């Protein structure tokens, strides 16, 4: 496959920055279809939505794990893959797809979930694209059995390949997924620390335009504090990068009722707007049941944009220690080795980074998160992480299976009970109160 000249237009980061400067929250769907026609229609519908949008092409699971033979066989059999097989699809078809949707102000990000994205990165650059996401930790521990050391090396090479594409009219963009680990029940300080550490890793391997993720959790006030800590640590550790923060709508068990789902989406959008975040990855009313349609994605984009409109920035925040905990984790990892990749591997091997409920062999699995009576997500156990002087742990550190199930369904239950009644008007959802 021959490398295309860089596509004329603004970089992904610049498009987001311009919308942010105008006071608009950029909203973005999760979207990936194997059929090029359907993928084109999805991107065109995203572009035409009544909102500030950027496009998404999500890669299929065969490509994600590097099983390209299976991806090609599925294409030959006209099978319905769960994403777009960028590496193995007909290049002429993919180029035609992109030529039909990309504009100066509408870039497309490739999303993939891979612990080894080297071929994906080469393919997206071959097609003249320049924006993707993930990370050596966040796309290894939850989604792969690959050793963390191998994922770190794969991501180092991928960052360097992406960075080499920089030119006078092309600035590659890379988003950390570290702020979304496990989707739920990971205390915010660890999410912030992992997002920052992956961002530093990207910077050290040549990426100059970055976004830092944070997934909405269970308590709006706690999320506000966590996002403020993320902004502060970005300024401290990567002060010379072009950066923005991207919020992910709640990634755990989603409300089952349309009213509950729309209310939670609106709360995600208001959270992003209040905290000065630039971009939101939306969820739809279908999340608890099936993959969403294009129309459901567009409805979610427009609903989120309307909910975010006119929301003022928050003022002074309380301090429950999220910033100090996250900074302690980051500083400890940076002290382990001058090579951040080796430092990350060492930190997990020693349990000094430890993701609750993550079953990957390289994760110690001694830490646990818990919900308190107010819905805040705190530590139940910290394992070997250097947080002993910064965290007040509960006297009873046990968690029963019932406790875990209750915690997993807390957000679903809260929003369905409050907003799930039949006939509720959308305007009431948009104006809904903070949980």
ZADRENBA-452625 format. One record per residue (C-alpha): residue number from 1; residue in three letters; x, z, y negated. Coordinates in nm, 4 decimals, always signed. Example, Ala and Ser with C-alpha at 12.3 -4.5 7.8 and 13.67 -1.06 7.14 Angstrom:
R  torlo  seza        px        pz        py
R      1   ALA   +1.2300   +0.7800   +0.4500
R      2   SER   +1.3670   +0.7140   +0.1060
This chain:
R  torlo  seza        px        pz        py
R      1   UNK   +0.0000   +0.0000   +0.0000
R      2   UNK   +0.1452   -0.0980   -0.3351
R      3   UNK   +0.1518   +0.1487   -0.6213
R      4   UNK   -0.0845   +0.0662   -0.9044
R      5   UNK   +0.0125   +0.0917   -1.2669
R      6   UNK   -0.1185   +0.4131   -1.4266
R      7   UNK   -0.4815   +0.3731   -1.5240
R      8   UNK   -0.5319   +0.3657   -1.8988
R      9   UNK   -0.7133   +0.6673   -2.0288
R     10   UNK   -0.6786   +1.0342   -2.0969
R     11   UNK   -0.5272   +1.2656   -1.8381
R     12   UNK   -0.7562   +1.5048   -1.6526
R     13   UNK   -0.6244   +1.8016   -1.8501
R     14   UNK   -0.6603   +1.6219   -2.1816
R     15   UNK   -1.0223   +1.5268   -2.1130
R     16   UNK   -1.1056   +1.8887   -2.0324
R     17   UNK   -0.9174   +2.0119   -2.3412
R     18   UNK   -1.1073   +1.7746   -2.5698
R     19   UNK   -1.4435   +1.8890   -2.4394
R     20   UNK   -1.3360   +2.2525   -2.4736
R     21   UNK   -1.2292   +2.1958   -2.8344
R     22   UNK   -1.5812   +2.0693   -2.9066
R     23   UNK   -1.7339   +2.3786   -2.7489
R     24   UNK   -1.8550   +2.2031   -2.4335
R     25   UNK   -1.8100   +2.3449   -2.0852
R     26   UNK   -1.6976   +2.0752   -1.8411
R     27   UNK   -1.9124   +2.0867   -1.5279
R     28   UNK   -1.7996   +1.9328   -1.2011
R     29   UNK   -1.9644   +1.8850   -0.8604
R     30   UNK   -1.8307   +1.9186   -0.5117
R     31   UNK   -1.8929   +1.5690   -0.3807
R     32   UNK   -1.7531   +1.3503   -0.1049
R     33   UNK   -1.9112   +1.0687   +0.0971
R     34   UNK   -1.7485   +0.8369   +0.3496
R     35   UNK   -1.9658   +0.5431   +0.2468
R     36   UNK   -1.8071   +0.3739   -0.0578
R     37   UNK   -2.1435   +0.2704   -0.1992
R     38   UNK   -2.2772   +0.6242   -0.1823
R     39   UNK   -1.9535   +0.7616   -0.3253
R     40   UNK   -1.9776   +0.5158   -0.6140
R     41   UNK   -2.3397   +0.6109   -0.6823
R     42   UNK   -2.2466   +0.9789   -0.6801
R     43   UNK   -1.9660   +0.9312   -0.9300
R     44   UNK   -2.1780   +0.7123   -1.1572
R     45   UNK   -2.4576   +0.9701   -1.1498
R     46   UNK   -2.2087   +1.2436   -1.2364
R     47   UNK   -2.0762   +1.0371   -1.5256
R     48   UNK   -2.4291   +0.9693   -1.6540
R     49   UNK   -2.5464   +1.3313   -1.6349
R     50   UNK   -2.6552   +1.5015   -1.9573
R     51   UNK   -2.3425   +1.7154   -1.9614
R     52   UNK   -1.9665   +1.7033   -2.0133
R     53   UNK   -1.8510   +1.6001   -1.6666
R     54   UNK   -1.5514   +1.4936   -1.4619
R     55   UNK   -1.5677   +1.3306   -1.1213
R     56   UNK   -1.4857   +1.4579   -0.7737
R     57   UNK   -1.3897   +1.2801   -0.4546
R     58   UNK   -1.3697   +1.5313   -0.1702
R     59   UNK   -1.1658   +1.4276   +0.1324
R     60   UNK   -1.3015   +1.4386   +0.4894
R     61   UNK   -1.1927   +1.7045   +0.7365
R     62   UNK   -0.9947   +1.4658   +0.9612
R     63   UNK   -0.7764   +1.3657   +0.6678
R     64   UNK   -0.7513   +1.7288   +0.5615
R     65   UNK   -0.5821   +1.8247   +0.8888
R     66   UNK   -0.3791   +1.5042   +0.9152
R     67   UNK   -0.5717   +1.3501   +1.2064
R     68   UNK   -0.5596   +0.9980   +1.0689
R     69   UNK   -0.6251   +0.8367   +1.4058
R     70   UNK   -0.9599   +1.0189   +1.4234
R     71   UNK   -1.0400   +0.9196   +1.0650
R     72   UNK   -0.9728   +0.5534   +1.1427
R     73   UNK   -1.1799   +0.5732   +1.4607
R     74   UNK   -1.4690   +0.7265   +1.2685
R     75   UNK   -1.4506   +0.4501   +1.0104
R     76   UNK   -1.4465   +0.1856   +1.2821
R     77   UNK   -1.7533   +0.3442   +1.4429
R     78   UNK   -1.9293   +0.3748   +1.1068
R     79   UNK   -1.9553   +0.7506   +1.1657
R     80   UNK   -2.0871   +0.9784   +0.8926
R     81   UNK   -1.7778   +1.1723   +0.7865
R     82   UNK   -1.8032   +1.4819   +0.5672
R     83   UNK   -1.5937   +1.3310   +0.2886
R     84   UNK   -1.4098   +1.0214   +0.1727
R     85   UNK   -1.1088   +0.9264   +0.3929
R     86   UNK   -0.8836   +0.8280   +0.1040
R     87   UNK   -0.5718   +0.7689   +0.3115
R     88   UNK   -0.7336   +0.5494   +0.5772
R     89   UNK   -1.0142   +0.3662   +0.3978
R     90   UNK   -0.9649   -0.0008   +0.3150
R     91   UNK   -0.7475   -0.0012   -0.0018
R     92   UNK   -0.9364   -0.2921   -0.1561
R     93   UNK   -1.2625   -0.1015   -0.1160
R     94   UNK   -1.1194   +0.2144   -0.2705
R     95   UNK   -0.9725   +0.0266   -0.5660
R     96   UNK   -1.3066   -0.1421   -0.6289
R     97   UNK   -1.4817   +0.1947   -0.6098
R     98   UNK   -1.2504   +0.3484   -0.8689
R     99   UNK   -1.2551   +0.0451   -1.0960
R    100   UNK   -1.6316   +0.0780   -1.1111
R    101   UNK   -1.6432   +0.4415   -1.2210
R    102   UNK   -1.3276   +0.5456   -1.4065
R    103   UNK   -1.3324   +0.5331   -1.7861
R    104   UNK   -1.1044   +0.6672   -2.0556
R    105   UNK   -1.3106   +0.9869   -2.0751
R    106   UNK   -1.4172   +1.0210   -1.7106
R    107   UNK   -1.1286   +1.1056   -1.4757
R    108   UNK   -1.1665   +1.1814   -1.1063
R    109   UNK   -1.0075   +1.4729   -0.9216
R    110   UNK   -0.9226   +1.4497   -0.5514
R    111   UNK   -1.0208   +1.7643   -0.3580
R    112   UNK   -0.8996   +1.8069   -0.0017
R    113   UNK   -0.8346   +2.1555   +0.1442
R    114   UNK   -0.5082   +2.0533   +0.3124
R    115   UNK   -0.2063   +2.2667   +0.3954
R    116   UNK   -0.0079   +1.9418   +0.4160
R    117   UNK   -0.1278   +1.7162   +0.1326
R    118   UNK   +0.1759   +1.4880   +0.1204
R    119   UNK   -0.0016   +1.1709   +0.2355
R    120   UNK   -0.3070   +1.2540   +0.0258
R    121   UNK   -0.0950   +1.2913   -0.2875
R    122   UNK   +0.0875   +0.9658   -0.2199
R    123   UNK   -0.2454   +0.7903   -0.1633
R    124   UNK   -0.4100   +0.9171   -0.4812
R    125   UNK   -0.1069   +0.8091   -0.6829
R    126   UNK   -0.1143   +0.4690   -0.5124
R    127   UNK   -0.4686   +0.4296   -0.6430
R    128   UNK   -0.3670   +0.5230   -0.9955
R    129   UNK   -0.5185   +0.8725   -0.9868
R    130   UNK   -0.3345   +1.1823   -1.1040
R    131   UNK   -0.5449   +1.4978   -1.0521
R    132   UNK   -0.5830   +1.7159   -0.7434
R    133   UNK   -0.5946   +2.0824   -0.6428
R    134   UNK   -0.5084   +2.3458   -0.3842
R    135   UNK   -0.1963   +2.5498   -0.3222
R    136   UNK   +0.0562   +2.6614   -0.0606
R    137   UNK   -0.1243   +2.9901   +0.0047
R    138   UNK   -0.4847   +2.9084   -0.0773
R    139   UNK   -0.4978   +2.5934   +0.1369
R    140   UNK   -0.3065   +2.7488   +0.4246
R    141   UNK   -0.4335   +3.0989   +0.5001
R    142   UNK   -0.8094   +3.0390   +0.5023
R    143   UNK   -0.8179   +2.6803   +0.6294
R    144   UNK   -0.5219   +2.6307   +0.8616
R    145   UNK   -0.3189   +2.7840   +1.1416
R    146   UNK   -0.0060   +2.6192   +1.0044
R    147   UNK   +0.2774   +2.8669   +0.9374
R    148   UNK   +0.2857   +2.9640   +0.5718
R    149   UNK   +0.6509   +2.8607   +0.5481
R    150   UNK   +0.5580   +2.5053   +0.6515
R    151   UNK   +0.2709   +2.4915   +0.4024
R    152   UNK   +0.5025   +2.6082   +0.1258
R    153   UNK   +0.7466   +2.3274   +0.2048
R    154   UNK   +0.4666   +2.0704   +0.2217
R    155   UNK   +0.3341   +2.1811   -0.1149
R    156   UNK   +0.6812   +2.1824   -0.2708
R    157   UNK   +0.7270   +1.8199   -0.1691
R    158   UNK   +0.3769   +1.7293   -0.2853
R    159   UNK   +0.4303   +1.8885   -0.6264
R    160   UNK   +0.7555   +1.7008   -0.6709
R    161   UNK   +0.5912   +1.3714   -0.5720
R    162   UNK   +0.3102   +1.4314   -0.8192
R    163   UNK   +0.5533   +1.5330   -1.0935
R    164   UNK   +0.7585   +1.2155   -1.0450
R    165   UNK   +0.4533   +1.0130   -1.1493
R    166   UNK   +0.4648   +1.1519   -1.5039
R    167   UNK   +0.4988   +0.8832   -1.7676
R    168   UNK   +0.4308   +0.8194   -2.1360
R    169   UNK   +0.0611   +0.7653   -2.0637
R    170   UNK   +0.0227   +0.9701   -1.7463
R    171   UNK   +0.0315   +1.3489   -1.7093
R    172   UNK   -0.0456   +1.4624   -1.3532
R    173   UNK   -0.2769   +1.7605   -1.3196
R    174   UNK   -0.2820   +2.0244   -1.0467
R    175   UNK   -0.5347   +2.3066   -1.0062
R    176   UNK   -0.4625   +2.6266   -0.8174
R    177   UNK   -0.7180   +2.7358   -0.5597
R    178   UNK   -0.5653   +3.0825   -0.5350
R    179   UNK   -0.8441   +3.2442   -0.7360
R    180   UNK   -1.0970   +3.1483   -0.4686
R    181   UNK   -0.9430   +3.3037   -0.1573
R    182   UNK   -1.2020   +3.3644   +0.1166
R    183   UNK   -1.4868   +3.3004   -0.1269
R    184   UNK   -1.6018   +3.6620   -0.1395
R    185   UNK   -1.4953   +4.0233   -0.0818
R    186   UNK   -1.1418   +3.9671   -0.2108
R    187   UNK   -1.0911   +4.2090   -0.5035
R    188   UNK   -1.0390   +4.0317   -0.8371
R    189   UNK   -0.6845   +4.1559   -0.8979
R    190   UNK   -0.5592   +3.9741   -0.5880
R    191   UNK   -0.7496   +3.6573   -0.6814
R    192   UNK   -0.5909   +3.6606   -1.0264
R    193   UNK   -0.2437   +3.7284   -0.8858
R    194   UNK   -0.2642   +3.4465   -0.6308
R    195   UNK   -0.3937   +3.2018   -0.8896
R    196   UNK   -0.1053   +3.2883   -1.1214
R    197   UNK   +0.1570   +3.2773   -0.8454
R    198   UNK   +0.0456   +2.9325   -0.7315
R    199   UNK   +0.0484   +2.8142   -1.0922
R    200   UNK   +0.4058   +2.9380   -1.1351
R    201   UNK   +0.4966   +2.7613   -0.8097
R    202   UNK   +0.3532   +2.4349   -0.9430
R    203   UNK   +0.5369   +2.4753   -1.2747
R    204   UNK   +0.8700   +2.5413   -1.1026
R    205   UNK   +0.8265   +2.2229   -0.9018
R    206   UNK   +0.7647   +2.0029   -1.2007
R    207   UNK   +0.3919   +2.0158   -1.2816
R    208   UNK   +0.3277   +2.0598   -1.6534
R    209   UNK   -0.0531   +2.0331   -1.6715
R    210   UNK   -0.2249   +2.3089   -1.4741
R    211   UNK   -0.5600   +2.4728   -1.4220
R    212   UNK   -0.6102   +2.8199   -1.2786
R    213   UNK   -0.9115   +2.9016   -1.0634
R    214   UNK   -1.1268   +3.2100   -1.0410
R    215   UNK   -1.4338   +3.2380   -0.8169
R    216   UNK   -1.7331   +3.4288   -0.9502
R    217   UNK   -1.7746   +3.7523   -0.7581
R    218   UNK   -2.0405   +4.0242   -0.7487
R    219   UNK   -2.0373   +4.1915   -1.0917
R    220   UNK   -2.0412   +4.0017   -1.4215
R    221   UNK   -1.8570   +4.2666   -1.6213
R    222   UNK   -1.5814   +4.2865   -1.3622
R    223   UNK   -1.5529   +3.9080   -1.3575
R    224   UNK   -1.5167   +3.9045   -1.7366
R    225   UNK   -1.2305   +4.1528   -1.7138
R    226   UNK   -1.0634   +3.9539   -1.4351
R    227   UNK   -1.0832   +3.6257   -1.6256
R    228   UNK   -0.9420   +3.7912   -1.9374
R    229   UNK   -0.6528   +3.9168   -1.7234
R    230   UNK   -0.6031   +3.5661   -1.5865
R    231   UNK   -0.5859   +3.4182   -1.9367
R    232   UNK   -0.3327   +3.6838   -2.0407
R    233   UNK   -0.1076   +3.6347   -1.7386
R    234   UNK   -0.1131   +3.2570   -1.7793
R    235   UNK   +0.0139   +3.3026   -2.1351
R    236   UNK   +0.2856   +3.5371   -2.0088
R    237   UNK   +0.4164   +3.3453   -1.7074
R    238   UNK   +0.3632   +2.9767   -1.7923
R    239   UNK   +0.3553   +2.9768   -2.1738
R    240   UNK   +0.4759   +2.6185   -2.2116
R    241   UNK   +0.2322   +2.4503   -1.9718
R    242   UNK   -0.0906   +2.2791   -2.0750
R    243   UNK   -0.3438   +2.5009   -1.9009
R    244   UNK   -0.7091   +2.5831   -1.8644
R    245   UNK   -0.9196   +2.8142   -1.6491
R    246   UNK   -1.1761   +2.6791   -1.4032
R    247   UNK   -1.4567   +2.9000   -1.2747
R    248   UNK   -1.6106   +2.8445   -0.9336
R    249   UNK   -1.9772   +2.9262   -0.8927
R    250   UNK   -2.0289   +3.2001   -0.6369
R    251   UNK   -1.8722   +3.0889   -0.3080
R    252   UNK   -2.0232   +3.3457   -0.0728
R    253   UNK   -2.3670   +3.3619   +0.0889
R    254   UNK   -2.5868   +3.1783   -0.1601
R    255   UNK   -2.9480   +3.2599   -0.2532
R    256   UNK   -3.1981   +3.0822   -0.0295
R    257   UNK   -3.4751   +3.0377   -0.2847
R    258   UNK   -3.4577   +2.7683   -0.5543
R    259   UNK   -3.5202   +3.0301   -0.8211
R    260   UNK   -3.2430   +3.2559   -0.6991
R    261   UNK   -2.9988   +2.9670   -0.6645
R    262   UNK   -3.0698   +2.8307   -1.0130
R    263   UNK   -3.0421   +3.1753   -1.1676
R    264   UNK   -2.7046   +3.2345   -1.0040
R    265   UNK   -2.5816   +2.8941   -1.1207
R    266   UNK   -2.6932   +2.9722   -1.4754
R    267   UNK   -2.5079   +3.3038   -1.4585
R    268   UNK   -2.1935   +3.1194   -1.3436
R    269   UNK   -2.2189   +2.8892   -1.6431
R    270   UNK   -2.2718   +3.1737   -1.8879
R    271   UNK   -1.9752   +3.3577   -1.7355
R    272   UNK   -1.7532   +3.0547   -1.7895
R    273   UNK   -1.8730   +3.0141   -2.1479
R    274   UNK   -1.8410   +3.3833   -2.2369
R    275   UNK   -1.4841   +3.4007   -2.1102
R    276   UNK   -1.3495   +3.0903   -2.2813
R    277   UNK   -1.3076   +2.9054   -1.9531
R    278   UNK   -1.3033   +2.5276   -1.9779
R    279   UNK   -1.4509   +2.4034   -1.6519
R    280   UNK   -1.7080   +2.5089   -1.3912
R    281   UNK   -1.7422   +2.3946   -1.0300
R    282   UNK   -2.1168   +2.4083   -0.9691
R    283   UNK   -2.3345   +2.4982   -0.6731
R    284   UNK   -2.6821   +2.3605   -0.6030
R    285   UNK   -3.0169   +2.4826   -0.4717
R    286   UNK   -2.9249   +2.3309   -0.1336
R    287   UNK   -2.6136   +2.5453   -0.0761
R    288   UNK   -2.7771   +2.7902   +0.1655
R    289   UNK   -2.9290   +2.5138   +0.3757
R    290   UNK   -2.7285   +2.1873   +0.3842
R    291   UNK   -2.5003   +1.9568   +0.1893
R    292   UNK   -2.6567   +1.8629   -0.1455
R    293   UNK   -2.7793   +1.5184   -0.2410
R    294   UNK   -2.6493   +1.3327   -0.5435
R    295   UNK   -2.9712   +1.4117   -0.7299
R    296   UNK   -2.9356   +1.7837   -0.6529
R    297   UNK   -2.5786   +1.7753   -0.7808
R    298   UNK   -2.6888   +1.6118   -1.1065
R    299   UNK   -2.9643   +1.8711   -1.1506
R    300   UNK   -2.7054   +2.1456   -1.1037
R    301   UNK   -2.4662   +1.9872   -1.3544
R    302   UNK   -2.7343   +1.9588   -1.6205
R    303   UNK   -2.8730   +2.3061   -1.5515
R    304   UNK   -2.5269   +2.4597   -1.5856
R    305   UNK   -2.4517   +2.2698   -1.9058
R    306   UNK   -2.7788   +2.3844   -2.0608
R    307   UNK   -2.7200   +2.7450   -1.9568
R    308   UNK   -2.3707   +2.7460   -2.1113
R    309   UNK   -2.4810   +2.5975   -2.4418
R    310   UNK   -2.4504   +2.8315   -2.7387
R    311   UNK   -2.3258   +3.1293   -2.5369
R    312   UNK   -2.0915   +3.3376   -2.7585
R    313   UNK   -1.7471   +3.4528   -2.6498
R    314   UNK   -1.7236   +3.8129   -2.5398
R    315   UNK   -1.5491   +4.0637   -2.7622
R    316   UNK   -1.3585   +4.3744   -2.6598
R    317   UNK   -1.3591   +4.4406   -2.2861
R    318   UNK   -1.3173   +4.7575   -2.0898
R    319   UNK   -1.0082   +4.8036   -1.8745
R    320   UNK   -1.0536   +4.9151   -1.5154
R    321   UNK   -0.7025   +4.8117   -1.4147
R    322   UNK   -0.7415   +4.4514   -1.2991
R    323   UNK   -0.4683   +4.3227   -1.5309
R    324   UNK   -0.2193   +4.5923   -1.4320
R    325   UNK   -0.2889   +4.5443   -1.0604
R    326   UNK   -0.2552   +4.1663   -1.0791
R    327   UNK   +0.0641   +4.1905   -1.2830
R    328   UNK   +0.2117   +4.4383   -1.0356
R    329   UNK   +0.1470   +4.1963   -0.7497
R    330   UNK   +0.2937   +3.9000   -0.9385
R    331   UNK   +0.6023   +4.0885   -1.0539
R    332   UNK   +0.6679   +4.2241   -0.7059
R    333   UNK   +0.6599   +3.8761   -0.5514
R    334   UNK   +0.8834   +3.7323   -0.8227
R    335   UNK   +1.1362   +4.0102   -0.7543
R    336   UNK   +1.1686   +3.9252   -0.3847
R    337   UNK   +1.3553   +3.5951   -0.4148
R    338   UNK   +1.4543   +3.3512   -0.6872
R    339   UNK   +1.2851   +3.0809   -0.4780
R    340   UNK   +0.9132   +3.1481   -0.5204
R    341   UNK   +0.8226   +2.9712   -0.1977
R    342   UNK   +1.0473   +3.2027   +0.0033
R    343   UNK   +0.9192   +3.4981   -0.1995
R    344   UNK   +0.5592   +3.4184   -0.1063
R    345   UNK   +0.6475   +3.3953   +0.2623
R    346   UNK   +0.8365   +3.7254   +0.2429
R    347   UNK   +0.5547   +3.8992   +0.0572
R    348   UNK   +0.3004   +3.8072   +0.3241
R    349   UNK   +0.5409   +3.8925   +0.6062
R    350   UNK   +0.5825   +4.2417   +0.4581
R    351   UNK   +0.2132   +4.2848   +0.3814
R    352   UNK   +0.2904   +4.3052   +0.0101
R    353   UNK   +0.0326   +4.0295   -0.0320
R    354   UNK   -0.2588   +4.0762   +0.2063
R    355   UNK   -0.5911   +3.8917   +0.1889
R    356   UNK   -0.8883   +4.0943   +0.3163
R    357   UNK   -1.0705   +3.9535   +0.6200
R    358   UNK   -0.8249   +3.6627   +0.6535
R    359   UNK   -0.7331   +3.6006   +1.0189
R    360   UNK   -0.4299   +3.3750   +0.9679
R    361   UNK   -0.1317   +3.4934   +1.1787
R    362   UNK   +0.0876   +3.5226   +0.8678
R    363   UNK   -0.1576   +3.7563   +0.6931
R    364   UNK   -0.1137   +4.1270   +0.7687
R    365   UNK   -0.4879   +4.1969   +0.7674
R    366   UNK   -0.4586   +4.5625   +0.6701
R    367   UNK   -0.6253   +4.5366   +0.3271
R    368   UNK   -1.0005   +4.5581   +0.2767
R    369   UNK   -1.2362   +4.5118   -0.0147
R    370   UNK   -1.5685   +4.6909   -0.0604
R    371   UNK   -1.8689   +4.6923   -0.2913
R    372   UNK   -1.9487   +5.0134   -0.4753
R    373   UNK   -2.2999   +5.1264   -0.5653
R    374   UNK   -2.2973   +4.9224   -0.8885
R    375   UNK   -2.1950   +4.6009   -0.7149
R    376   UNK   -1.8321   +4.6086   -0.8265
R    377   UNK   -1.5761   +4.4741   -0.5803
R    378   UNK   -1.2976   +4.7272   -0.5311
R    379   UNK   -1.0308   +4.8179   -0.2788
R    380   UNK   -1.1178   +5.0108   +0.0337
R    381   UNK   -0.7651   +4.9796   +0.1751
R    382   UNK   -0.4563   +4.8266   +0.0140
R    383   UNK   -0.2339   +4.7963   +0.3222
R    384   UNK   +0.1280   +4.7451   +0.2150
R    385   UNK   +0.0565   +4.6065   -0.1310
R    386   UNK   +0.2370   +4.7827   -0.4181
R    387   UNK   -0.0799   +4.9173   -0.5795
R    388   UNK   -0.0703   +5.2817   -0.4748
R    389   UNK   -0.0262   +5.4174   -0.8279
R    390   UNK   -0.2880   +5.1815   -0.9728
R    391   UNK   -0.5850   +5.2148   -0.7368
R    392   UNK   -0.8169   +5.5047   -0.6559
R    393   UNK   -0.9135   +5.4559   -0.2935
R    394   UNK   -1.2305   +5.6051   -0.1420
R    395   UNK   -1.1962   +5.9066   +0.0824
R    396   UNK   -1.3819   +5.7285   +0.3630
R    397   UNK   -1.2010   +5.4025   +0.4300
R    398   UNK   -1.4128   +5.2860   +0.7218
R    399   UNK   -1.6369   +4.9793   +0.7070
R    400   UNK   -1.9071   +4.9329   +0.9676
R    401   UNK   -2.0443   +4.5940   +1.0694
R    402   UNK   -2.3619   +4.6858   +0.8827
R    403   UNK   -2.1628   +4.7621   +0.5682
R    404   UNK   -1.9901   +4.4245   +0.5944
R    405   UNK   -2.3154   +4.2325   +0.6404
R    406   UNK   -2.4754   +4.4142   +0.3476
R    407   UNK   -2.1773   +4.3296   +0.1272
R    408   UNK   -2.1752   +3.9654   +0.2349
R    409   UNK   -2.5435   +3.9249   +0.1444
R    410   UNK   -2.5441   +4.1348   -0.1731
R    411   UNK   -2.5532   +3.8432   -0.4181
R    412   UNK   -2.8015   +3.6421   -0.2125
R    413   UNK   -3.0327   +3.9431   -0.1870
R    414   UNK   -2.9993   +4.0394   -0.5537
R    415   UNK   -3.0819   +3.6961   -0.6935
R    416   UNK   -3.3532   +3.6077   -0.4418
R    417   UNK   -3.5328   +3.9370   -0.5014
R    418   UNK   -3.5127   +3.9023   -0.8790
R    419   UNK   -3.5714   +3.5292   -0.9259
R    420   UNK   -3.7130   +3.3980   -0.6001
R    421   UNK   -4.0843   +3.4293   -0.6739
R    422   UNK   -4.2852   +3.1026   -0.6663
R    423   UNK   -4.3497   +2.9186   -0.9893
R    424   UNK   -4.0804   +3.0776   -1.2029
R    425   UNK   -3.9944   +2.8580   -1.5003
R    426   UNK   -3.6467   +2.7168   -1.5347
R    427   UNK   -3.6221   +2.8403   -1.8926
R    428   UNK   -3.6523   +3.1963   -1.7682
R    429   UNK   -3.3656   +3.1342   -1.5302
R    430   UNK   -3.1478   +2.9977   -1.8082
R    431   UNK   -3.2233   +3.3021   -2.0222
R    432   UNK   -3.1798   +3.5417   -1.7307
R    433   UNK   -3.0051   +3.8733   -1.7811
R    434   UNK   -2.6622   +3.9683   -1.6539
R    435   UNK   -2.6516   +4.1256   -1.3105
